[in-house]
Amino acid sequence: MKQNRKKYDAAFKLEAIRLATEGGRNISEVERNLGIGKGILSRWIRESKADPTEAFPGKGHLKAKDEEIRRLRMELKRTQEERDIIKKALAYFAEDQK
């Protein structure tokens, strides 16, 4: 049977991190009290420390740098397709000149 993953919003994650870091409690105690899986809070703390401003962008949202990479990849793909069309057109017209 497939187990549904619980989804937590950014506010919940930030509050859990605050409880663990400022409350004088250990991480496993906070995880038990909040009913979250073992090791989850440690991962949230690492993610928050690695990128405090964009640690939890939310479902379907990308961090700014990841969004920029996605946009650039799409632009590169479009440019490559345009280049391929131009190459084919040049080859067609070069053949027509013979």
N, C-alpha and C positions, 0 to 999 in steps of 0.2 A: 504494500500500500504506500502511495506517495505521501510524504509528509509536507504540509504547506509551511513555507518559511514565513516567519513573522517579519513584518516590515515596520521599521521605526523611523519616525521623522527626525529631522535635524535637531529640533528643539529637545526631543527626548534624549537623543544621543549626547547633546551638549550638557544637559542636566545630569545625566548619568556620569559623565566625565567629571563634572563639578563635584558631585557627591563623593566620587572616589579620590579626587585629588585634594579637595578642601575639607572634606568631612572627617578626616582622620580615620576612615574605615579602610579596610583592605579591599582589593578589587573583587575577590571571590565573594565577600560578604555583600557588596553592592549588587553583584550579579544575581545572587540568590534572592535578595530583597526585591529586586525589580523583575525577577522571573526571566532573565535573559540567559542564554547559553554560556557555558564556561569558555573563556577565552575571547568572547565577543568584545567585552569592554576594553580589554587590552589592545585589541585591534583598532577600536575606535580612538583610543588615546594615541596610538602610533599615527593613525591617519590625521588626527587633529594637530599633532606636533609637526608632522611633515608639511602640512599645508593649512595653517590655521584659518585663512580667509575663505578657502574653497574646499574644506574637508568633506562636507556632505552636501553635494549639489542637488540631490534628490533624484527620484526615478525619472528617466527620460531626459535628464539635463546633463550636460557635460561641463567640466571645468573649462575655463576660458582658453587655456592652452590646448586642451583636447578638441574644443570646438574649432579653434584656428587650424589645427592639423586636419580635421575632417573637411573644413572648407577648402583648404589648399589642395587636398587630395582630389576633391570633386573638380576643382578648377583645373588641376593638372590633367585629369581624365578628359575633360571637355576640350582642353587645348590639344591633347594628343589626337583626339577624334577629328578635330578640325584640321590638324596637320595631315592626317591620313587622307582626308577628303581632298585636300589641296594636292597631295602627291598623286592621287589617282587622277585628278583633273589634269594636272600637268602631263602625266603619262598619256592620257587620252588625246590631249591637244597636240602633243609632240608627235604622236602616231599619225594624227590627221594632217600634219604638215608635210609628211613624206610623200 
